[in-house]
Each structure stands twice: as structure tokens, then as C-alpha cells.
Amino acid sequence: MFRDLRPLFVYMRRYRWGYLWGTLSCIATNAVAVQFPRVLQVAIDEMKHGVTRERILVFSGLLVAISLVKGVFLYSQRWILIGISREIEFDLRNDLFRHLERQDSGFYERYRTGDIMARLTNDLNAVRMLLGPALMYSANTVFFTVGALFYVMRISPYLTLVALAPMPVASILVQYLGRKIHDRFERIQASFSEISSQAQENYSGARLIRAFAREESQIGLFERLNRRYIARALRLVQLMGMLWPTLEFILGISMVITLLAGGHLVLANRISVGDFVAFNTYIIMLIWPIIAVGWVVNLFQRGTASIQRIDELLKAEPAIDDRAADPAIPPDAVLQGEIEFRHLNFNYGETEVLRDISLHIPAGSSLAIVGPTGSGKS
């Protein structure tokens, strides 16, 4: 996973202090949240020996205070981490635009305008979701799970082991479906790029399409591209439709095991009723973080696929490198003079366009090149 995020490390380092404060807020959020079942545990156990109205009010106040403090830290981590993801998206978009400005014409032959626009919109949004919600929910899941496991192990190691027995199946399922999601999302983004490129070319070449009466064929091509995109998106939805219900089913099995095994321990007086309620509360509180793993895996696979597509643009080197320019010419110099070509040859890939062209354009004059479409004027 970290290998896939390597192109983003330079951007993440710029906000390392923000990530530090966001992580501390995340730890504080979950450190407070794991205290909620412990208050319930003590309150229920005290009821066996009789409890006054004042003690009930104290426990109620503690539960309210825990919820309020948790809410404050939760708002803080969301404000920091989601904000950083927006800032990185802004920085990345600016760097991509500056990089595109330096590219030569051959680059725009390899990458069509629609494909580039797809990478600057959909792919950048997927990267932002990875750097924001995906990282935030991953951290929350890890910290809360560690804290909850610490307390449930203190209640009953045996019950903890039995309740979490189905979890390895969930881990295997997430890994298997995660790879499938990654591959299918790459295909979806490729289809979106094709649709964007086709639309852009049709808009820019509308006169040419009308001149050759190609409207119907272009409409048919556009429809086929959209149907292919829909088919690929549906295959991804089918995977996600399998992942979440399966995780919920595994968690349901864990809850059934907890009720059966925990009930026997309570009847055998090996744990108290308060311990049993606290244990069940921890398991219930773990349901959303574990279910969120399915969503986070989806975001990570989408994000890593998009990172590769964006990094491909950033690694493209222009054929004309300004670093090789004459250092004696200042950057702000305005060149004026004659232009001369001698025996110029030019190819588009393997197609020869110009051969043995010689031109001399005196200073202060201009040259007009005319010819039919496709003759190589550009």
C-alpha cells in the first residue's frame, strides 16, 4: 500500500504537522469513545447492590460528557484531515497544470485532451478521497480496535477469542475483493477517459463531422463507449454489493457467538452482568469500523489506481528541454530575426508528413501555409 502512495509522499510531507495534530485528535477521539462501555459496566454492576438517584445522574452525566468530548475531537480530526486532503488536491492540480504547460505536441498526441481532463477531475477526486476519508477512517478503525481489544481481553480472553474467531475470514475476503476492485476501477477510469476524449474531439471537430455526414456514426460510437462504461461500472458495483453484506453477515455470526458464549459465562458467574453488557457494547461499537473497512478498501483501490494514472502524466518528460538552452540568453529576452529551415523532414510517428523542406523567412515578415485537411499544415 505504501509503495502505491509513494508519489504523494512529497505532498504529504508539506502537511506533516497537520497530520500529526489530526492523528492526535484521532487517538483522543477513540481513547474517549472506549470509556463509554466501561461506564455502563460499572453502572449495571452497582444496580445489583442498589443504586441511588444521585448515582444514576452521575453515570448519565458521564455518558453525556463522553459523547460531547468525543464529538469535539471528532470534529477536530475531520476538519484537519479532510482539510489537508483538499489542500493536497489543490497543490497536485497546480503541479499537473504547470507540467502540462511544458509538454511538447507529441505528448498531446499520446494523451488526448479528454483523457487528460478525466485524470484532472475523476482521478484527482479519487486521490483526495484516499488522502482524506480513507486515511481518517483507517486510523479510527485501528485505534478504536486496539483500545476495545485491550478492555475486552480484560473482561474475558476466552470470550474475546471466540467472538473474534470469524474475523480472519473477513480479512481474506477484503484482500481478495480489494484486488478485484482495483482492476475493475482502472478499467472504469480508462472508459471514462475514452468518453471524455470522444466528446472533446466531436465538439472541436463538429464542422468536419457535418461536412462528411458522420453524425450518425459518431453518435453510435459515443453510445457504445457509454454502454461499455456502464457495464464496467456495474461489475464494480456487484463486487461492492458482495463485500458489505458479507462483512455484516460475519459480524452477525460474531454477535451470535458472543451472546451464546457470554450468556454461559454469566450463568457460571465467571463474568458479571455489567461485564457482559460492556463486552456486547464493545462488539456493537466495532460493527461500524469493521463495515467501514469495506468502504475504505474501495477508496484505497480507487485512489491507488488513480495515483498511477496521475503519476504517469507527472513522469512524462517533454521532448524539448529548456534546461539545454543557451545560458547566455536571458529568460526574458525577446528574440527578433530571420528564420530558416534547410532540408527539413517531419514525421507523425511512422507517417511521413514533410520531406526536404527549405524555407527562409526574413525578419519582420510572416509566412502563411495553406492546404487541404490532413496535409500537415499544423
ABEGO torsion letter per residue (X at the ends): XAAAAAAAAAAAAAAAAAAAAAAAAAAAAAAAAAAAAAAAAAAAAAAAAEBBAAAAAAAAAAAAAAAAAAAAAAAAAAAAAAAAAAAAAAAAAAAAAAAAAABBAAAAAABBAAAAAAAABAAAAAAAAAABAAAAAAAAAAAAAAAAAAAAAAABAAAAAAAAAAAAAAAAAAAAAAAAAAAAAAAAAAAAAAAAAAAAAAAAAAAAAAAAGAAAAAAAAAAAAAAAAAAAAAAAAAAAAAAAAAAAAAAAAAAAAAAAAAAAAAAAGABBAAAAAAAAAAAAAAAAAAAAAAAAAAAAAAAAAAAAAAAAAAABBBABBAAABBAABBAABBBBEBBBBBGBBBBBEABBABBGBBBBBBBGBBBBBBEBBGAGAX
